Amino acid sequence: MDLLKRLAHFLDRPLFPWKKLIIGFSLAQYAFEGFLSLRQFQVLRHTRPPKVLSDEVSQEVFDKSQAYGRAKAKFGAVAGLYGQIQNTAFIYFDVLPKLWAVTGSWILRYLPSRFTGEITHSIVFVLAFVVIQQILSLPTSIYSTFVLEEKFGFNKQTPKLFAMDMLKSQMLAFILAPPILAGFLAIVQKTGDRFFYYLWLFGAGLQVFMITVYPIAILPLFNKLSPLEPGALKDGVEALARRLEFPLKELYVIDGSKRSAHSNAYFFGMPWKKHIVIYDTLIEKSESQEVVAVLAHELGHWSLGHTMRLFGISQVHFLYIFSLFSVFINNKSLYQSFGFHNEFPIIIGFILFSDALAPMDTVIKLLMNILSRRYEFQADAFAVKLGYSTELARSLIKLQIQNLSTMDADWMYASYHFSHPILSERLGALGWSKAGEMVTEKDKNAAEKASGREL
């Protein structure tokens, strides 16, 4: 506590240029990510697939994958510039204090006097901010869905479904944000200097609550979950769950095809009751044993303790964030740099603190991606030990082709952005040869080098 107090005193310096510093952080991050994107764009101009994929992926599919990657990269550059201009303009033109003043006038005009406190004001401010952000994001969302994804055959959404999804998302924000914000702010107001302990407990409880509520109340608003029909696939998945003592409660098929042609499978739920969800697109385009192999990989994360470790890491991350927030919550120089001279709202302090924390978040993102890729290799190895090496490799290749995923990547770009290894690395680790057969452990290093990148 004494260390945090000393740090808070050290950082609260009159006339400290917080605004310039945060804009500088933002521009530096934008420039760095632009540099990485340029490196990746050069890889996306390659005309031949990695050697390990040369017998698995046709030239036509590889060319289309590269074209899709370049199209997404170009769109990402434009969308990134658009977002950077928005962010800089919001800071430079003091949008936050102006929006805070406007929402305050709304409350005074339209709500009873008992609703004029900071909590009500913060809720109205956040909801107004959410609506503004939704409107500003519409051009890029519409282009991404109805132009980019449509061009490459992935979009299955109609304008009506797109609009309904947007309205449902806004509805959820208006339902969930007020009680969550009220709890957050009340804890800070009533628990003194040690509020970050209570915020941490509140955040952990909220995570558990959302894990419980999401499949029951939120997911059905957007997708239809149907029980998997009896057959070879259901028998294979249930046998796998029994073999691993996985607490499978329900096995669902989700209608992902009504929005996109992309495929996936995942599980969720509490430790004693899990649900497995398989996309209908994955079932349609894969053999039953290949789908089981994908789930063997996913359940490998559970069996190896990855999900619990990541949950534990997220709790440490929350405690770290809330502890540092206690350093900035009363930093008047930070508030004043952004136009808040007479009021120092908690929610504004948290937003500004999040901007100031951006450089450290970048480092944490890099470290988490490194850990995530390591876990993906371990989950692949787990599926291999279960006897699904060939089926998993074939499934990964099919998914790569169906999703037109990146066939190769610049090492620096991949380290920063990718939470999963690229296909050539995964096949190399699985020991998949060019001829489509599994190689022995003795030949594995050669297969890894054939991917064009060492593991």
N, C-alpha and C positions, 0 to 999 in steps of 0.2 A: 504494500500500500504506500509506504514512504517513497519507494522508487517511482511509482506512478504519479504521486503528488509532485515530486521534484521535476519529473519530466513535463507535467502539465504546466508548472510554473515557468520552466525554461522555454517552452514553445509559445506561451502567451506573451508575445512581445508587441508593444504598440507600433503601429505602422509597418508591421512585417508584411511583405508583399505576397500574401497567400494566393490572391487571385492570379498573379503572374506566374507563381510557382505551379499552381494546378493546371493552368493553361499550358505551361511549358511541359509538364508531365504528359498531358493529353496529346500534344503535338509530337512529342518524342516517341510515345507509344505508337501513334498513327504512322510516323515515318518508319519506325522499326518494322512494324507489321507489313507496311508497303514494300519494304526491302525484301522481306521474306516471300511475299507474294510474287515479286519479280523473279526471284530465284526459282520458285515453283513453276512459274509460267514457262520458263526455259525447258523444264522437264516435260511439261505438257505439250511441247512442240516436237518431242521425239517421234520418230516415224516407225520404230520397231519396239515390240514389247520386251520386257526383261526376259532373259534366256530361259528361266524356269517356267515361263508362261508361253513360250513360243509355240509349243505343240498343243496348248490348251485353249488359247484364245485366237480366233481368226483375225486376219488383218482388218476385216471390215468392222468387227466388234471393237478392236483396239482403236481404230481411227475414230469411231463414234464416241468411245470413252474419252479419248483425248479432246475431241471437239466439245463434249459436255463439260469436261474439266476446264477448258479454256473459256467457255461461255460463262460458267459459274465464277471463274476468276475475274473476268471483265465486269460482270455484274457486281461482284464483291467489291471491286475497286470503286465503282460508281456509288454503290450503297455506302461504302466506308467513307467516301468523301462527303456524301450527303449527311451522314451521321455526325461526322467531325464538324461540319459547318454548323449544324444544329447545336451541338454541344458547346462550341466556342461562342456562338451567338447568345445562347442562354446565359453563359457566364458573363460575357462582355457587356451585354445590355441589361444586366441585373433583372432577368426574368423572374427569378425566385422571389425577391422582395416585392416585386410588382404583383405577382400572382398571390402572394401571401396577403397583401393589402386588399386586393380585389375580393378574395374569398372572405376576408374579414368583414368587408362591407356587405357582402351577401348575407352573412350570418346576422349582422345587426339589423338588416332590413327585413329578412324573411323568417327568422327563427325567434322563439321566445327567449327572454333574457337568461333563463337558466341554462341555455345551450351556447353561451358566449365564451366558455372557457377554452383553454389551450387544446384540450383533447378533441372537442368538437371542431375547432378551427383546423387542427391538423388533419382530421379525417376528411373534411371538405376540401382542403388544399390538396391532399394526396389523390383523391378521386378526380379532382379537376385536372391534376397533372397527368393522371392515367389516361383520361379522355384526350387531352392534347397530344400525348405521345402516340395514342392509337391513330389519331387523325394524321399526324405527321408520318407515321409508318405505312400508311395505306398505299402510296405510290409504289414503294419497293415491294410490299407484300403482293399487290396485284400483278406487278410485272413478273415477280418470281414464280407465281402460281400459274398465271394464264398466258405467259409468253415463254419464259425460260423452260419450266417443267413441261409445258404443253408441247413445245418444239421437239423435245426428246421423248415424248410419249409417256411421261410419268403422271401428269396431272389427270385426275379423274373427277375433280371438283366442278360443280356447276356454280355460276355466280350466286344462285340462291343459297347453296350450301355454304359457300364462302361467307356470305353475309350473315347467315345464321350462326356460324361458328364464331364470328366476330362479336355478334350480339350476346351470345352465351358467355363468351369470355369476359365481356364487360359486366354482365350480370353477376358472374362469379366474383369479380373484383369488388363490386358494390355490396355483395353479401358478406364476403370473407374479410375484406380489408377493415371495415369499422371495428369489429370486436378484437381483431388481432392488434390493430394500432392502439385501441383503447387499453388493452392489456399491457402492451409494450410501454406506453407512456405512463400509465398508472404505476407500474413497477419502478420506473426511473424516478418519478415524483415522490414516491412514498418510502423508498428503501435506502435513501441516503447514498453515501460514497461507495457502498458495497453493492450497488444496484446490479453490477455486471454478473455477480453470482446468480442472482434471481432471474435476470434476463436469460442467462445460459440454461437454467432449469426450465424456464418458460419455452425457450426455443426447442429443447429436447422433447418436452411434452407435446409441443405443436407438431413436431415431425412425426411422432408416434400417432397422434390424432389424424394427421393427413394420410398416413399410410393406411389407417383403418377406414377412413371415410372415402378416400379416392375411388376405390373400386365399386363402392356401394352407391355413392351420390354424384360423383363427378364424371367418371369415365362413361357411364351410360348416357350422359347428355350429348356426347360426341360420337360414340361408336356403339355398335350392337355386339354384345358378347353372347355367343351360342355354345352350348355344350358340344364338345367334339363327338362326332358320331362314332358308334362302335366300328371296329375294324382293325387292320394291322397297325395303323399309326397309334391308335389309342392303346392297344395292347402293348406296343413297344414302349410307349412313354410310361405307362403305369408299371411295367416290369422294371424299367430303369429307376423309377422313383422308389419301388420296393427294394431294389438292389442296394440303393444308396441310403435307405431309410429316410428319404426326403418326405416331409409331412405334407403330401399333396392332398389338398381338399377338393379343388375343382380344376378341370382341364377345359379351357375355352378356345374357341376360334373367334378372332376379331375381324370385322369387315373393313380391314384397312384398304381394300380395293376401291371403296367408294370415294377415297380421296387421292390415293397414289398407287402406282404400280410397284413401289419399293416394298421389300420384304423384311420381316424381322420376327423374333420370338423372345419372350422374356418371362420372368416370374416376379411376383410381388406378394406381400402379406406379412403377417406377424411370424415370429420364429416357430410357433407351434401350428400354424395354419397357412399354407402357401397355395397360391393359384398360379397356374402356368397359362400363358396366353400365346397362341400361335397365329400369325397373320394368315389370312386365307390365300394371299398371294404366294406365300412360302409353300403351303400345302399343294397349291395348284401346279407349281413349277418344280417340285422336288419329289424324289422317291421317299417312301415312308422311313426307310432306314437313314436317309440323309437328314431328314427332319429330326429324328431321334439323336443323331450325331450332334446336330446343332444344340439340342437341349442337353446332351451330355456335357458339352462345353459350358453351357449356362449353369447347370447344376454343379459343375466343377468349381465355379466361383463360390457357391454355397458350401460345398463339402470342404474346400480348402480354407474356409473362413474369410474369404475376401470381402463379402458383403458386411460382415460384422466389423472387420478391421476398418473398412471405409466409413462405416457409421461412426466408429470410435474416432477416426481422424476428423470427421466432420464436427464432432462435439468439441474436440480440442481446438479446431479452427474457430468455432463459434465463441469459445471462451477467450481466445486470443483477440478476436474482433471486438467483443464487448469490453474486454479489459482495456484495449487501446482507446475505445470510444470514451471511456471514463477520463482519459487524458484530454480529450478535445471538447467534451460537452460544455465546459465553462470557459472555453477559449474565446474571449471577447474580440481579440484581434482577428480571428478567423471569421466570426460573424460580421464584423465591421468591414472587412475587406470585400464582402459580398453584399453590402448595402443594408445590413441589419444593425442599426445603431441604437435603437431603443428597446427592441424586443429580441430575445434570444431563444426562439422555439427549439425544443428538443429534436423534433423531426427534421428541422432544417440543419441542426448541428450534425445529425446522423448522415444526412445527404452529403454535406460538405466534407465530413470525415471520410465517407466512402470514396469521394473524389481524391482526397489527399492520400488515401491508402492504395490507390491504383498501382503504383510501381511495385509494391510488395505483393499485391494480388497477382501480378504478372509472374513473379518468381514462384509463387505457390502453384499457379496454374501449370508452369513448366514442370515442377517437381511431381505434381499429381499425375500429369500425363506420363512421365517416366514410370511411375509406380503402376499406373493403369496398364501400360503396355507390358510390363513385367508380368502382371496378373493374367493378361490375355495369353501369353505364352504358357504360363503354368496351367491355365484352364484347358488349352489345347492339349498339353501333355497328359492331363488327367483323362481327357476323352480317348487319347491313344491307349492309355493303360487299360481302359475299359473295352478295348478292341474295336474302336470306331475310327482308326486312323485313315483308312481309305475313304470311308463314307464322309468323314469330316472334310477331308481335302476336296473331294468332289463337290460337296455342298458349298464350301467356301468359293470354289471356282464358279459354280452356278450363280451364287449370290452376287459375286463380283460382276459377272456378265449381265445379270438381270438388272442390277442397280447402276450399271456403268460406273462403278466406283473407280477411284484413281488406281491405275496399275503400278505406278512408280511415284516416288516423291523425293524432293530434295531433302537431304538429311536434316538441315537446320529448320526448314519449314515443318517437317514431320515432327521433330522433337518439340517444337513449340505448340503446334496445333492438334496433332493426332493423339487421341486416347487409345487407339488400336494400332497394332503394327499393320503395315501394308501387306497385301496378299503374297507377294514374292518372299517376304521375310517369313511369313507364317508357313508357307509351303516348304521353304528351306528347313525350318525348324521341325516340321513334320516328317522330313525326309522324302518329299515327293520329287520324283525324277521327271525329266522331260518326257519320258515314254509313258508317263501316267501310272507308274508303279512306285511302291514304297521301297526306299533303299535301306540298307542296313546301317547300323550305328557307325560302322567303319567308314561308310561313304557319306555320312551326314555333313561333314565339313565341306566337302566338295559341292554338295547341293546348296549349302548356304552361300558359298561364293558364287554359285551360278545365278543367284538372285540379283547379283549386281551390287549388293550391300552386305557387309558383315553384320552379324547379330551383336 
